[in-house]
Amino acid sequence: MKILSAGLLWTLASLMLFGMLACSDPYKDSLRVGDVITSTVPDAMKTVVDIRTAGLITKDEAGNALDYIHFVDLADRPYIQCVQDVHTSSKVGGLTSCANDFLSQLNDPAKLALIHVSESQGQAKLNVLIGTLTTGLTTLVSSLGGA
Amino acid sequence: MDPATIISLAFEAINAGIKLVAEVKTSGGMTTDQIIAHAQQQFPQNDQLYATLKASLT
């Protein structure tokens, strides 16, 4: 069953979503992704607590997962600022750079290590949760076309 | 993990992604200023929620 890991699920989701996002306004779409992630953070944090309450992860694992989501939230702030700065400067390729920088931070192995848990079902649920936070960004980068 | 759980997680993931993309696609529904204001308003709330939930873990 590990073949159908959460990573594969996200690949599937990304493939389905690839190309769905037609950027009518790359600046607004870039900002909106940052805003949606900011708005998603509370639900993500609460879900971690729910998973902990269900006994699928330990207290320490839940704490680490909360740390990661908080880190995502912290990284979202400079991303939004970056998008605004690029919009002001009209720098070509700047929005894509902002999104890629953000994604790189989210995929930092040291940070991702925070969301490794021992129980497979708990891990799968956490992966779904984290994937939700990054799917929008991945799709955005694909749709920006280098803007 | 049983197949039903995997399928359920897959749909959950895809639906969440689609919802996110749909939100992005409808960005025209908010002005840029509104988007920024909304994000800024959420930041301190998220910090507070993080601190509260972290402290509440048992």
N, CA and C atoms of all chains as a GROMACS GRO file, in nm:
protein
  615
    1MET      N    1   0.081  -0.121   0.000
    1MET     CA    2   0.000   0.000   0.000
    1MET      C    3   0.085   0.126   0.000
    2LYS      N    4   0.213   0.106   0.035
    2LYS     CA    5   0.298   0.224   0.037
    2LYS      C    6   0.317   0.282  -0.103
    3ILE      N    7   0.290   0.195  -0.206
    3ILE     CA    8   0.302   0.244  -0.343
    3ILE      C    9   0.212   0.366  -0.361
    4LEU      N   10   0.092   0.356  -0.306
    4LEU     CA   11  -0.001   0.468  -0.316
    4LEU      C   12   0.020   0.562  -0.199
    5SER      N   13   0.140   0.612  -0.189
    5SER     CA   14   0.171   0.702  -0.079
    5SER      C   15   0.105   0.836  -0.101
    6ALA      N   16   0.107   0.915   0.004
    6ALA     CA   17   0.049   1.049  -0.009
    6ALA      C   18   0.121   1.129  -0.117
    7GLY      N   19   0.252   1.104  -0.132
    7GLY     CA   20   0.325   1.175  -0.238
    7GLY      C   21   0.267   1.147  -0.374
    8LEU      N   22   0.230   1.021  -0.396
    8LEU     CA   23   0.170   0.985  -0.524
    8LEU      C   24   0.034   1.051  -0.540
    9LEU      N   25  -0.037   1.060  -0.430
    9LEU     CA   26  -0.168   1.125  -0.435
    9LEU      C   27  -0.152   1.269  -0.481
   10TRP      N   28  -0.048   1.332  -0.430
   10TRP     CA   29  -0.028   1.472  -0.468
   10TRP      C   30   0.015   1.485  -0.611
   11THR      N   31   0.094   1.386  -0.658
   11THR     CA   32   0.130   1.388  -0.799
   11THR      C   33   0.004   1.377  -0.884
   12LEU      N   34  -0.084   1.287  -0.842
   12LEU     CA   35  -0.210   1.270  -0.913
   12LEU      C   36  -0.291   1.400  -0.913
   13ALA      N   37  -0.299   1.459  -0.795
   13ALA     CA   38  -0.375   1.584  -0.783
   13ALA      C   39  -0.312   1.693  -0.869
   14SER      N   40  -0.180   1.700  -0.868
   14SER     CA   41  -0.111   1.804  -0.945
   14SER      C   42  -0.135   1.785  -1.094
   15LEU      N   43  -0.130   1.658  -1.137
   15LEU     CA   44  -0.153   1.632  -1.278
   15LEU      C   45  -0.293   1.673  -1.320
   16MET      N   46  -0.388   1.645  -1.232
   16MET     CA   47  -0.526   1.681  -1.264
   16MET      C   48  -0.545   1.832  -1.267
   17LEU      N   49  -0.470   1.898  -1.181
   17LEU     CA   50  -0.487   2.042  -1.170
   17LEU      C   51  -0.402   2.119  -1.270
   18PHE      N   52  -0.298   2.052  -1.322
   18PHE     CA   53  -0.204   2.118  -1.410
   18PHE      C   54  -0.279   2.178  -1.530
   19GLY      N   55  -0.257   2.302  -1.550
   19GLY     CA   56  -0.319   2.366  -1.666
   19GLY      C   57  -0.459   2.418  -1.642
   20MET      N   58  -0.515   2.388  -1.524
   20MET     CA   59  -0.651   2.436  -1.498
   20MET      C   60  -0.654   2.585  -1.468
   21LEU      N   61  -0.541   2.634  -1.422
   21LEU     CA   62  -0.537   2.772  -1.376
   21LEU      C   63  -0.491   2.864  -1.489
   22ALA      N   64  -0.582   2.936  -1.543
   22ALA     CA   65  -0.547   3.031  -1.649
   22ALA      C   66  -0.530   3.168  -1.584
   23CYS      N   67  -0.409   3.217  -1.586
   23CYS     CA   68  -0.380   3.341  -1.515
   23CYS      C   69  -0.430   3.462  -1.595
   24SER      N   70  -0.544   3.514  -1.556
   24SER     CA   71  -0.591   3.635  -1.620
   24SER      C   72  -0.515   3.754  -1.565
   25ASP      N   73  -0.475   3.745  -1.440
   25ASP     CA   74  -0.397   3.850  -1.377
   25ASP      C   75  -0.295   3.783  -1.285
   26PRO      N   76  -0.174   3.760  -1.335
   26PRO     CA   77  -0.074   3.687  -1.256
   26PRO      C   78  -0.049   3.749  -1.119
   27TYR      N   79  -0.052   3.880  -1.111
   27TYR     CA   80  -0.028   3.947  -0.983
   27TYR      C   81  -0.137   3.912  -0.883
   28LYS      N   82  -0.261   3.928  -0.924
   28LYS     CA   83  -0.372   3.898  -0.833
   28LYS      C   84  -0.376   3.751  -0.797
   29ASP      N   85  -0.350   3.665  -0.895
   29ASP     CA   86  -0.351   3.521  -0.867
   29ASP      C   87  -0.240   3.486  -0.768
   30SER      N   88  -0.124   3.549  -0.785
   30SER     CA   89  -0.012   3.524  -0.693
   30SER      C   90  -0.047   3.568  -0.552
   31LEU      N   91  -0.104   3.685  -0.541
   31LEU     CA   92  -0.146   3.735  -0.410
   31LEU      C   93  -0.251   3.645  -0.348
   32ARG      N   94  -0.343   3.601  -0.433
   32ARG     CA   95  -0.454   3.522  -0.383
   32ARG      C   96  -0.406   3.388  -0.325
   33VAL      N   97  -0.306   3.329  -0.389
   33VAL     CA   98  -0.250   3.204  -0.336
   33VAL      C   99  -0.196   3.227  -0.195
   34GLY      N  100  -0.122   3.337  -0.179
   34GLY     CA  101  -0.069   3.370  -0.047
   34GLY      C  102  -0.180   3.388   0.054
   35ASP      N  103  -0.286   3.453   0.010
   35ASP     CA  104  -0.399   3.478   0.100
   35ASP      C  105  -0.472   3.349   0.136
   36VAL      N  106  -0.490   3.263   0.036
   36VAL     CA  107  -0.560   3.137   0.061
   36VAL      C  108  -0.480   3.051   0.158
   37ILE      N  109  -0.347   3.049   0.142
   37ILE     CA  110  -0.264   2.972   0.234
   37ILE      C  111  -0.276   3.028   0.375
   38THR      N  112  -0.272   3.160   0.386
   38THR     CA  113  -0.288   3.223   0.518
   38THR      C  114  -0.421   3.181   0.581
   39SER      N  115  -0.524   3.178   0.498
   39SER     CA  116  -0.657   3.144   0.548
   39SER      C  117  -0.670   2.995   0.579
   40THR      N  118  -0.587   2.912   0.513
   40THR     CA  119  -0.594   2.768   0.533
   40THR      C  120  -0.523   2.724   0.660
   41VAL      N  121  -0.428   2.805   0.704
   41VAL     CA  122  -0.344   2.769   0.819
   41VAL      C  123  -0.425   2.732   0.944
   42PRO      N  124  -0.525   2.810   0.982
   42PRO     CA  125  -0.600   2.773   1.103
   42PRO      C  126  -0.664   2.635   1.094
   43ASP      N  127  -0.724   2.604   0.979
   43ASP     CA  128  -0.786   2.472   0.963
   43ASP      C  129  -0.681   2.362   0.968
   44ALA      N  130  -0.567   2.390   0.906
   44ALA     CA  131  -0.459   2.290   0.906
   44ALA      C  132  -0.412   2.263   1.049
   45MET      N  133  -0.396   2.370   1.127
   45MET     CA  134  -0.352   2.353   1.266
   45MET      C  135  -0.455   2.274   1.347
   46LYS      N  136  -0.581   2.308   1.327
   46LYS     CA  137  -0.686   2.240   1.402
   46LYS      C  138  -0.694   2.093   1.363
   47THR      N  139  -0.670   2.066   1.235
   47THR     CA  140  -0.673   1.927   1.190
   47THR      C  141  -0.562   1.846   1.254
   48VAL      N  142  -0.446   1.907   1.272
   48VAL     CA  143  -0.336   1.838   1.340
   48VAL      C  144  -0.379   1.798   1.481
   49VAL      N  145  -0.444   1.888   1.548
   49VAL     CA  146  -0.491   1.858   1.684
   49VAL      C  147  -0.595   1.745   1.680
   50ASP      N  148  -0.682   1.749   1.577
   50ASP     CA  149  -0.781   1.641   1.562
   50ASP      C  150  -0.713   1.506   1.542
   51ILE      N  151  -0.608   1.506   1.458
   51ILE     CA  152  -0.536   1.381   1.431
   51ILE      C  153  -0.469   1.331   1.560
   52ARG      N  154  -0.418   1.427   1.636
   52ARG     CA  155  -0.358   1.390   1.765
   52ARG      C  156  -0.465   1.333   1.859
   53THR      N  157  -0.580   1.400   1.864
   53THR     CA  158  -0.688   1.356   1.951
   53THR      C  159  -0.735   1.215   1.914
   54ALA      N  160  -0.729   1.187   1.783
   54ALA     CA  161  -0.770   1.054   1.736
   54ALA      C  162  -0.665   0.948   1.768
   55GLY      N  163  -0.552   0.992   1.820
   55GLY     CA  164  -0.448   0.897   1.860
   55GLY      C  165  -0.359   0.850   1.747
   56LEU      N  166  -0.365   0.920   1.634
   56LEU     CA  167  -0.287   0.877   1.518
   56LEU      C  168  -0.144   0.928   1.522
   57ILE      N  169  -0.119   1.030   1.601
   57ILE     CA  170   0.017   1.082   1.615
   57ILE      C  171   0.042   1.115   1.761
   58THR      N  172   0.170   1.119   1.797
   58THR     CA  173   0.205   1.147   1.936
   58THR      C  174   0.198   1.297   1.962
   59LYS      N  175   0.209   1.332   2.089
   59LYS     CA  176   0.209   1.474   2.126
   59LYS      C  177   0.326   1.546   2.060
   60ASP      N  178   0.443   1.485   2.063
   60ASP     CA  179   0.560   1.549   2.002
   60ASP      C  180   0.543   1.564   1.852
   61GLU      N  181   0.488   1.461   1.788
   61GLU     CA  182   0.466   1.468   1.643
   61GLU      C  183   0.366   1.578   1.609
   62ALA      N  184   0.263   1.589   1.690
   62ALA     CA  185   0.164   1.695   1.667
   62ALA      C  186   0.230   1.832   1.684
   63GLY      N  187   0.315   1.843   1.785
   63GLY     CA  188   0.385   1.970   1.808
   63GLY      C  189   0.473   2.005   1.690
   64ASN      N  190   0.542   1.905   1.637
   64ASN     CA  191   0.627   1.929   1.520
   64ASN      C  192   0.545   1.970   1.399
   65ALA      N  193   0.432   1.904   1.380
   65ALA     CA  194   0.346   1.937   1.266
   65ALA      C  195   0.294   2.080   1.279
   66LEU      N  196   0.258   2.118   1.400
   66LEU     CA  197   0.215   2.257   1.422
   66LEU      C  198   0.329   2.353   1.391
   67ASP      N  199   0.451   2.314   1.430
   67ASP     CA  200   0.568   2.397   1.401
   67ASP      C  201   0.583   2.416   1.250
   68TYR      N  202   0.564   2.307   1.176
   68TYR     CA  203   0.579   2.316   1.030
   68TYR      C  204   0.473   2.410   0.970
   69ILE      N  205   0.350   2.392   1.012
   69ILE     CA  206   0.243   2.476   0.957
   69ILE      C  207   0.266   2.623   0.995
   70HIS      N  208   0.312   2.643   1.116
   70HIS     CA  209   0.345   2.781   1.155
   70HIS      C  210   0.458   2.835   1.068
   71PHE      N  211   0.554   2.749   1.039
   71PHE     CA  212   0.663   2.788   0.950
   71PHE      C  213   0.609   2.827   0.812
   72VAL      N  214   0.514   2.749   0.762
   72VAL     CA  215   0.452   2.781   0.633
   72VAL      C  216   0.389   2.920   0.640
   73ASP      N  217   0.321   2.944   0.749
   73ASP     CA  218   0.256   3.074   0.767
   73ASP      C  219   0.359   3.187   0.771
   74LEU      N  220   0.469   3.162   0.840
   74LEU     CA  221   0.574   3.264   0.849
   74LEU      C  222   0.637   3.289   0.712
   75ALA      N  223   0.654   3.181   0.634
   75ALA     CA  224   0.714   3.195   0.500
   75ALA      C  225   0.618   3.261   0.402
   76ASP      N  226   0.490   3.251   0.432
   76ASP     CA  227   0.388   3.311   0.345
   76ASP      C  228   0.397   3.464   0.347
   77ARG      N  229   0.438   3.517   0.459
   77ARG     CA  230   0.441   3.664   0.473
   77ARG      C  231   0.542   3.729   0.380
   78PRO      N  232   0.670   3.685   0.380
   78PRO     CA  233   0.763   3.743   0.283
   78PRO      C  234   0.724   3.714   0.139
   79TYR      N  235   0.654   3.600   0.118
   79TYR     CA  236   0.608   3.570  -0.018
   79TYR      C  237   0.511   3.679  -0.065
   80ILE      N  238   0.415   3.711   0.019
   80ILE     CA  239   0.317   3.814  -0.017
   80ILE      C  240   0.387   3.948  -0.039
   81GLN      N  241   0.484   3.976   0.048
   81GLN     CA  242   0.560   4.101   0.032
   81GLN      C  243   0.638   4.100  -0.100
   82CYS      N  244   0.695   3.984  -0.132
   82CYS     CA  245   0.771   3.969  -0.256
   82CYS      C  246   0.681   3.998  -0.377
   83VAL      N  247   0.562   3.942  -0.374
   83VAL     CA  248   0.467   3.962  -0.485
   83VAL      C  249   0.434   4.110  -0.500
   84GLN      N  250   0.412   4.174  -0.387
   84GLN     CA  251   0.381   4.317  -0.392
   84GLN      C  252   0.500   4.397  -0.447
   85ASP      N  253   0.620   4.362  -0.404
   85ASP     CA  254   0.739   4.432  -0.450
   85ASP      C  255   0.759   4.414  -0.600
   86VAL      N  256   0.737   4.293  -0.647
   86VAL     CA  257   0.752   4.266  -0.791
   86VAL      C  258   0.650   4.347  -0.870
   87HIS      N  259   0.530   4.352  -0.815
   87HIS     CA  260   0.425   4.428  -0.885
   87HIS      C  261   0.464   4.576  -0.895
   88THR      N  262   0.524   4.627  -0.790
   88THR     CA  263   0.566   4.768  -0.790
   88THR      C  264   0.679   4.792  -0.890
   89SER      N  265   0.772   4.697  -0.894
   89SER     CA  266   0.890   4.714  -0.980
   89SER      C  267   0.868   4.665  -1.122
   90SER      N  268   0.760   4.587  -1.144
   90SER     CA  269   0.730   4.529  -1.276
   90SER      C  270   0.845   4.442  -1.326
   91LYS      N  271   0.913   4.375  -1.236
   91LYS     CA  272   1.026   4.291  -1.273
   91LYS      C  273   0.978   4.166  -1.348
   92VAL      N  274   1.031   4.143  -1.467
   92VAL     CA  275   0.992   4.028  -1.547
   92VAL      C  276   1.042   3.900  -1.479
   93GLY      N  277   0.953   3.804  -1.465
   93GLY     CA  278   0.989   3.678  -1.402
   93GLY      C  279   0.986   3.683  -1.250
   94GLY      N  280   0.953   3.798  -1.196
   94GLY     CA  281   0.957   3.815  -1.052
   94GLY      C  282   0.854   3.734  -0.977
   95LEU      N  283   0.733   3.724  -1.030
   95LEU     CA  284   0.627   3.650  -0.960
   95LEU      C  285   0.661   3.501  -0.953
   96THR      N  286   0.714   3.449  -1.063
   96THR     CA  287   0.755   3.309  -1.064
   96THR      C  288   0.866   3.286  -0.963
   97SER      N  289   0.958   3.382  -0.956
   97SER     CA  290   1.068   3.372  -0.860
   97SER      C  291   1.015   3.371  -0.717
   98CYS      N  292   0.918   3.458  -0.690
   98CYS     CA  293   0.858   3.462  -0.555
   98CYS      C  294   0.798   3.326  -0.520
   99ALA      N  295   0.720   3.271  -0.614
   99ALA     CA  296   0.651   3.144  -0.588
   99ALA      C  297   0.751   3.030  -0.572
  100ASN      N  298   0.855   3.030  -0.657
  100ASN     CA  299   0.955   2.923  -0.647
  100ASN      C  300   1.033   2.932  -0.516
  101ASP      N  301   1.064   3.053  -0.474
  101ASP     CA  302   1.134   3.071  -0.346
  101ASP      C  303   1.049   3.016  -0.231
  102PHE      N  304   0.920   3.048  -0.237
  102PHE     CA  305   0.828   3.002  -0.133
  102PHE      C  306   0.822   2.849  -0.133
  103LEU      N  307   0.807   2.791  -0.251
  103LEU     CA  308   0.801   2.645  -0.261
  103LEU      C  309   0.928   2.581  -0.208
  104SER      N  310   1.042   2.642  -0.241
  104SER     CA  311   1.170   2.588  -0.194
  104SER      C  312   1.175   2.584  -0.042
  105GLN      N  313   1.122   2.689   0.019
  105GLN     CA  314   1.119   2.692   0.166
  105GLN      C  315   1.028   2.582   0.220
  106LEU      N  316   0.912   2.565   0.157
  106LEU     CA  317   0.817   2.464   0.204
  106LEU      C  318   0.875   2.323   0.191
  107ASN      N  319   0.961   2.305   0.092
  107ASN     CA  320   1.017   2.173   0.066
  107ASN      C  321   1.154   2.153   0.129
  108ASP      N  322   1.194   2.243   0.215
  108ASP     CA  323   1.320   2.230   0.286
  108ASP      C  324   1.319   2.098   0.366
  109PRO      N  325   1.413   2.007   0.335
  109PRO     CA  326   1.412   1.876   0.403
  109PRO      C  327   1.412   1.887   0.556
  110ALA      N  328   1.484   1.986   0.607
  110ALA     CA  329   1.490   2.002   0.753
  110ALA      C  330   1.352   2.035   0.809
  111LYS      N  331   1.276   2.114   0.732
  111LYS     CA  332   1.140   2.148   0.777
  111LYS      C  333   1.045   2.031   0.755
  112LEU      N  334   1.058   1.965   0.640
  112LEU     CA  335   0.971   1.851   0.612
  112LEU      C  336   0.990   1.740   0.714
  113ALA      N  337   1.110   1.734   0.771
  113ALA     CA  338   1.136   1.631   0.872
  113ALA      C  339   1.044   1.648   0.993
  114LEU      N  340   0.993   1.767   1.010
  114LEU     CA  341   0.903   1.795   1.122
  114LEU      C  342   0.771   1.720   1.109
  115ILE      N  343   0.737   1.681   0.986
  115ILE     CA  344   0.605   1.620   0.967
  115ILE      C  345   0.615   1.471   0.937
  116HIS      N  346   0.726   1.411   0.977
  116HIS     CA  347   0.738   1.265   0.967
  116HIS      C  348   0.688   1.203   1.097
  117VAL      N  349   0.589   1.117   1.084
  117VAL     CA  350   0.536   1.052   1.204
  117VAL      C  351   0.544   0.900   1.187
  118SER      N  352   0.532   0.830   1.298
  118SER     CA  353   0.556   0.686   1.297
  118SER      C  354   0.436   0.606   1.247
  119GLU      N  355   0.317   0.658   1.265
  119GLU     CA  356   0.197   0.582   1.231
  119GLU      C  357   0.155   0.618   1.088
  120SER      N  358   0.136   0.516   1.002
  120SER     CA  359   0.117   0.540   0.859
  120SER      C  360  -0.008   0.621   0.828
  121GLN      N  361  -0.116   0.592   0.898
  121GLN     CA  362  -0.241   0.664   0.869
  121GLN      C  363  -0.228   0.810   0.911
  122GLY      N  364  -0.162   0.831   1.024
  122GLY     CA  365  -0.138   0.968   1.067
  122GLY      C  366  -0.049   1.041   0.969
  123GLN      N  367   0.053   0.971   0.917
  123GLN     CA  368   0.142   1.032   0.819
  123GLN      C  369   0.065   1.069   0.692
  124ALA      N  370  -0.021   0.977   0.647
  124ALA     CA  371  -0.098   1.004   0.526
  124ALA      C  372  -0.186   1.127   0.542
  125LYS      N  373  -0.248   1.138   0.657
  125LYS     CA  374  -0.336   1.253   0.680
  125LYS      C  375  -0.256   1.383   0.685
  126LEU      N  376  -0.139   1.376   0.748
  126LEU     CA  377  -0.055   1.496   0.753
  126LEU      C  378  -0.009   1.535   0.613
  127ASN      N  379   0.024   1.433   0.532
  127ASN     CA  380   0.068   1.462   0.396
  127ASN      C  381  -0.042   1.529   0.315
  128VAL      N  382  -0.164   1.484   0.333
  128VAL     CA  383  -0.277   1.547   0.265
  128VAL      C  384  -0.288   1.693   0.307
  129LEU      N  385  -0.271   1.712   0.436
  129LEU     CA  386  -0.282   1.847   0.492
  129LEU      C  387  -0.175   1.939   0.433
  130ILE      N  388  -0.051   1.895   0.435
  130ILE     CA  389   0.059   1.977   0.387
  130ILE      C  390   0.048   1.996   0.236
  131GLY      N  391   0.006   1.889   0.170
  131GLY     CA  392  -0.009   1.899   0.025
  131GLY      C  393  -0.111   2.005  -0.014
  132THR      N  394  -0.216   2.018   0.068
  132THR     CA  395  -0.316   2.119   0.041
  132THR      C  396  -0.254   2.258   0.042
  133LEU      N  397  -0.158   2.276   0.131
  133LEU     CA  398  -0.095   2.407   0.142
  133LEU      C  399  -0.005   2.437   0.023
  134THR      N  400   0.048   2.333  -0.041
  134THR     CA  401   0.145   2.356  -0.147
  134THR      C  402   0.086   2.339  -0.288
  135THR      N  403  -0.028   2.272  -0.298
  135THR     CA  404  -0.085   2.247  -0.430
  135THR      C  405  -0.114   2.377  -0.504
  136GLY      N  406  -0.170   2.472  -0.434
  136GLY     CA  407  -0.201   2.600  -0.497
  136GLY      C  408  -0.077   2.667  -0.552
  137LEU      N  409   0.030   2.661  -0.477
  137LEU     CA  410   0.157   2.724  -0.521
  137LEU      C  411   0.214   2.653  -0.643
  138THR      N  412   0.212   2.521  -0.638
  138THR     CA  413   0.265   2.443  -0.750
  138THR      C  414   0.188   2.475  -0.877
  139THR      N  415   0.057   2.479  -0.862
  139THR     CA  416  -0.028   2.509  -0.977
  139THR      C  417  -0.003   2.650  -1.026
  140LEU      N  418   0.014   2.740  -0.934
  140LEU     CA  419   0.039   2.878  -0.971
  140LEU      C  420   0.168   2.891  -1.054
  141VAL      N  421   0.275   2.827  -1.006
  141VAL     CA  422   0.403   2.834  -1.078
  141VAL      C  423   0.384   2.781  -1.220
  142SER      N  424   0.309   2.672  -1.233
  142SER     CA  425   0.284   2.616  -1.366
  142SER      C  426   0.210   2.713  -1.455
  143SER      N  427   0.118   2.784  -1.396
  143SER     CA  428   0.031   2.870  -1.476
  143SER      C  429   0.090   3.007  -1.503
  144LEU      N  430   0.188   3.048  -1.426
  144LEU     CA  431   0.244   3.182  -1.444
  144LEU      C  432   0.320   3.194  -1.577
  145GLY      N  433   0.370   3.082  -1.624
  145GLY     CA  434   0.440   3.085  -1.751
  145GLY      C  435   0.560   3.178  -1.750
  146GLY      N  436   0.624   3.187  -1.635
  146GLY     CA  437   0.745   3.270  -1.625
  146GLY      C  438   0.719   3.416  -1.596
  147ALA      N  439   0.595   3.451  -1.568
  147ALA     CA  440   0.563   3.594  -1.542
  147ALA      C  441   0.633   3.645  -1.417
  148MET      N  442  -0.262   0.057   0.529
  148MET     CA  443  -0.381   0.139   0.501
  148MET      C  444  -0.470   0.066   0.400
  149ASP      N  445  -0.598   0.062   0.425
  149ASP     CA  446  -0.687  -0.012   0.335
  149ASP      C  447  -0.723   0.073   0.213
  150PRO      N  448  -0.764   0.006   0.104
  150PRO     CA  449  -0.792   0.078  -0.022
  150PRO      C  450  -0.897   0.188  -0.005
  151ALA      N  451  -0.998   0.163   0.075
  151ALA     CA  452  -1.103   0.264   0.093
  151ALA      C  453  -1.046   0.392   0.154
  152THR      N  454  -0.955   0.375   0.248
  152THR     CA  455  -0.894   0.492   0.311
  152THR      C  456  -0.809   0.567   0.210
  153ILE      N  457  -0.736   0.492   0.128
  153ILE     CA  458  -0.650   0.556   0.026
  153ILE      C  459  -0.735   0.636  -0.072
  154ILE      N  460  -0.842   0.575  -0.118
  154ILE     CA  461  -0.930   0.644  -0.213
  154ILE      C  462  -0.990   0.768  -0.150
  155SER      N  463  -1.031   0.752  -0.024
  155SER     CA  464  -1.088   0.866   0.047
  155SER      C  465  -0.988   0.980   0.058
  156LEU      N  466  -0.863   0.945   0.092
  156LEU     CA  467  -0.759   1.046   0.104
  156LEU      C  468  -0.731   1.111  -0.032
  157ALA      N  469  -0.733   1.029  -0.137
  157ALA     CA  470  -0.707   1.082  -0.271
  157ALA      C  471  -0.812   1.186  -0.309
  158PHE      N  472  -0.938   1.151  -0.286
  158PHE     CA  473  -1.044   1.246  -0.319
  158PHE      C  474  -1.036   1.372  -0.233
  159GLU      N  475  -1.001   1.349  -0.108
  159GLU     CA  476  -0.986   1.463  -0.017
  159GLU      C  477  -0.878   1.557  -0.068
  160ALA      N  478  -0.767   1.497  -0.110
  160ALA     CA  479  -0.655   1.577  -0.160
  160ALA      C  480  -0.693   1.652  -0.287
  161ILE      N  481  -0.754   1.579  -0.379
  161ILE     CA  482  -0.791   1.640  -0.507
  161ILE      C  483  -0.894   1.751  -0.487
  162ASN      N  484  -0.992   1.722  -0.403
  162ASN     CA  485  -1.095   1.824  -0.378
  162ASN      C  486  -1.036   1.948  -0.314
  163ALA      N  487  -0.943   1.926  -0.220
  163ALA     CA  488  -0.881   2.040  -0.154
  163ALA      C  489  -0.802   2.122  -0.255
  164GLY      N  490  -0.730   2.054  -0.343
  164GLY     CA  491  -0.652   2.123  -0.445
  164GLY      C  492  -0.742   2.200  -0.541
  165ILE      N  493  -0.849   2.135  -0.584
  165ILE     CA  494  -0.941   2.201  -0.676
  165ILE      C  495  -1.006   2.322  -0.610
  166LYS      N  496  -1.040   2.307  -0.484
  166LYS     CA  497  -1.100   2.419  -0.412
  166LYS      C  498  -1.003   2.537  -0.406
  167LEU      N  499  -0.877   2.504  -0.382
  167LEU     CA  500  -0.776   2.609  -0.374
  167LEU      C  501  -0.762   2.679  -0.509
  168VAL      N  502  -0.755   2.600  -0.614
  168VAL     CA  503  -0.742   2.657  -0.748
  168VAL      C  504  -0.864   2.741  -0.782
  169ALA      N  505  -0.980   2.691  -0.745
  169ALA     CA  506  -1.103   2.766  -0.772
  169ALA      C  507  -1.099   2.901  -0.700
  170GLU      N  508  -1.046   2.900  -0.579
  170GLU     CA  509  -1.034   3.025  -0.505
  170GLU      C  510  -0.943   3.121  -0.578
  171VAL      N  511  -0.833   3.066  -0.630
  171VAL     CA  512  -0.738   3.150  -0.702
  171VAL      C  513  -0.802   3.206  -0.828
  172LYS      N  514  -0.873   3.120  -0.898
  172LYS     CA  515  -0.934   3.163  -1.024
  172LYS      C  516  -1.038   3.271  -1.005
  173THR      N  517  -1.096   3.276  -0.887
  173THR     CA  518  -1.198   3.377  -0.863
  173THR      C  519  -1.138   3.499  -0.794
  174SER      N  520  -1.007   3.514  -0.808
  174SER     CA  521  -0.942   3.626  -0.739
  174SER      C  522  -0.998   3.760  -0.783
  175GLY      N  523  -1.061   3.764  -0.897
  175GLY     CA  524  -1.120   3.889  -0.942
  175GLY      C  525  -1.230   3.936  -0.849
  176GLY      N  526  -1.278   3.846  -0.763
  176GLY     CA  527  -1.384   3.883  -0.671
  176GLY      C  528  -1.337   3.971  -0.557
  177MET      N  529  -1.208   3.982  -0.541
  177MET     CA  530  -1.152   4.069  -0.437
  177MET      C  531  -1.053   4.165  -0.502
  178THR      N  532  -1.053   4.285  -0.455
  178THR     CA  533  -0.953   4.379  -0.504
  178THR      C  534  -0.819   4.343  -0.441
  179THR      N  535  -0.713   4.395  -0.501
  179THR     CA  536  -0.580   4.368  -0.447
  179THR      C  537  -0.569   4.418  -0.304
  180ASP      N  538  -0.622   4.534  -0.277
  180ASP     CA  539  -0.617   4.589  -0.142
  180ASP      C  540  -0.692   4.500  -0.043
  181GLN      N  541  -0.804   4.445  -0.089
  181GLN     CA  542  -0.882   4.357  -0.001
  181GLN      C  543  -0.806   4.228   0.029
  182ILE      N  544  -0.738   4.176  -0.072
  182ILE     CA  545  -0.661   4.053  -0.053
  182ILE      C  546  -0.550   4.077   0.049
  183ILE      N  547  -0.478   4.189   0.032
  183ILE     CA  548  -0.369   4.220   0.124
  183ILE      C  549  -0.422   4.242   0.266
  184ALA      N  550  -0.531   4.316   0.276
  184ALA     CA  551  -0.588   4.344   0.408
  184ALA      C  552  -0.632   4.215   0.476
  185HIS      N  553  -0.692   4.126   0.398
  185HIS     CA  554  -0.739   3.999   0.454
  185HIS      C  555  -0.622   3.916   0.506
  186ALA      N  556  -0.516   3.910   0.427
  186ALA     CA  557  -0.399   3.832   0.467
  186ALA      C  558  -0.336   3.892   0.593
  187GLN      N  559  -0.323   4.023   0.596
  187GLN     CA  560  -0.262   4.087   0.712
  187GLN      C  561  -0.344   4.068   0.837
  188GLN      N  562  -0.474   4.066   0.819
  188GLN     CA  563  -0.563   4.047   0.934
  188GLN      C  564  -0.547   3.906   0.992
  189GLN      N  565  -0.521   3.809   0.905
  189GLN     CA  566  -0.510   3.670   0.949
  189GLN      C  567  -0.381   3.642   1.023
  190PHE      N  568  -0.273   3.714   0.990
  190PHE     CA  569  -0.142   3.681   1.045
  190PHE      C  570  -0.139   3.673   1.198
  191PRO      N  571  -0.179   3.779   1.268
  191PRO     CA  572  -0.173   3.771   1.415
  191PRO      C  573  -0.265   3.665   1.472
  192GLN      N  574  -0.378   3.642   1.404
  192GLN     CA  575  -0.471   3.539   1.451
  192GLN      C  576  -0.407   3.401   1.440
  193ASN      N  577  -0.335   3.379   1.331
  193ASN     CA  578  -0.268   3.250   1.313
  193ASN      C  579  -0.160   3.229   1.419
  194ASP      N  580  -0.087   3.334   1.451
  194ASP     CA  581   0.017   3.324   1.554
  194ASP      C  582  -0.044   3.286   1.688
  195GLN      N  583  -0.154   3.350   1.719
  195GLN     CA  584  -0.221   3.324   1.846
  195GLN      C  585  -0.275   3.182   1.851
  196LEU      N  586  -0.334   3.139   1.739
  196LEU     CA  587  -0.390   3.003   1.733
  196LEU      C  588  -0.278   2.901   1.749
  197TYR      N  589  -0.167   2.925   1.682
  197TYR     CA  590  -0.051   2.833   1.692
  197TYR      C  591  -0.008   2.820   1.837
  198ALA      N  592   0.010   2.931   1.903
  198ALA     CA  593   0.055   2.929   2.042
  198ALA      C  594  -0.045   2.857   2.132
  199THR      N  595  -0.172   2.882   2.108
  199THR     CA  596  -0.276   2.821   2.190
  199THR      C  597  -0.282   2.670   2.171
  200LEU      N  598  -0.282   2.628   2.045
  200LEU     CA  599  -0.292   2.484   2.016
  200LEU      C  600  -0.167   2.411   2.063
  201LYS      N  601  -0.052   2.473   2.043
  201LYS     CA  602   0.073   2.408   2.085
  201LYS      C  603   0.071   2.386   2.236
  202ALA      N  604   0.024   2.485   2.307
  202ALA     CA  605   0.020   2.474   2.453
  202ALA      C  606  -0.085   2.375   2.501
  203SER      N  607  -0.186   2.350   2.417
  203SER     CA  608  -0.297   2.265   2.460
  203SER      C  609  -0.271   2.117   2.434
  204LEU      N  610  -0.165   2.084   2.362
  204LEU     CA  611  -0.139   1.944   2.328
  204LEU      C  612  -0.115   1.860   2.453
  205THR      N  613  -0.178   1.745   2.456
  205THR     CA  614  -0.158   1.656   2.570
  205THR      C  615  -0.124   1.517   2.520
   0.00000   0.00000   0.00000
